[in-house]
Amino acid sequence: MTKSIFSDSYILFRKLLLNERKKAGLTQTEVGSRLGKPQSYVYKYEKGERRLDVIEFLDIADAIGFNPHNIIDKIYDGEE
């Protein structure tokens, strides 16, 4: 079994998070600041160097301003 961080679904998850940040017009620094974290935190989860848990994902969705259900639905359906 492939580690989930390297699975197609997790790669899609990371891509969707990046798309949401860019769609909101936010930089990694701005998202990090909203989360009370350094810019490197955002860089690492976007690049797959850091795995997110569900609570962190919900915090990120709130910081960026998107509905987390939308990303979950897209992953479940396998769409970008």
N, C-alpha and C positions, 0 to 999 in steps of 0.2 A: 504494500500500500504506500502510495506517495505521501510524503509529509504534506499536511494541508496547506502550508505556506507556499508550496510549489505546485499545488493543484490548479487546474484550469479555473475552478470556481474562485479560489482565493486571488488569483491573478486578475480575474474580472472584478472582484470586490475592490482591489486596490485601484484599478483603472476607473471604476465608477466613483470612488472617493475623490480621486484627483479631478475628474470631470466636474463633480459638484463644487469643489473648491474653486476651480477656474470659472465655472458658470457664475458663481457668487462674486467673482472679481476680487478674490482674496489671495494674498501671498501666504507662503508657509509661515512667515514671521507673524502675520496678523492672526492666523489660526492658532499658532502656538501661544501667542499672547492671550487670546480669548480662553484658552485652556489652562493658562498658568504654567505653560511648558515652554522650553526653548524651541527655536525653529528646527533644530536637529531632530526633535521628537517627530514632527510632521514629516520631515524628509525620510526618516527611517521607516515609518509605516507606509509611506507612499512607494518607497523602493523595495519593500519586502524584507528589510533588515530587522524589522520589529513586528511581532505579531500582536494584533489587537484582540482584547476580549470584548464581550458584548457591551459591558458598561462603558468602556472607552469608546466604542463605536457610537453609542448613544450620545455621549458627551460631545464627540466630534460632529455628529449630525446637528446637535443643538448649537454648537459654536459656529458652524457654517450656515445653518438655517435651512436644512432640508428635512423632509420626512424620511426617517430610516426605513419605513416600510417599502418605499419605492426601490431602494437598492436591494433589499431582500427579495422583493418580487422579481426584479430583473435577474438576480443570480439564480433564483429558483427556475425561471423561464429560460435561462441561458442566453440572455440578450444584452446588448450594450445599449 
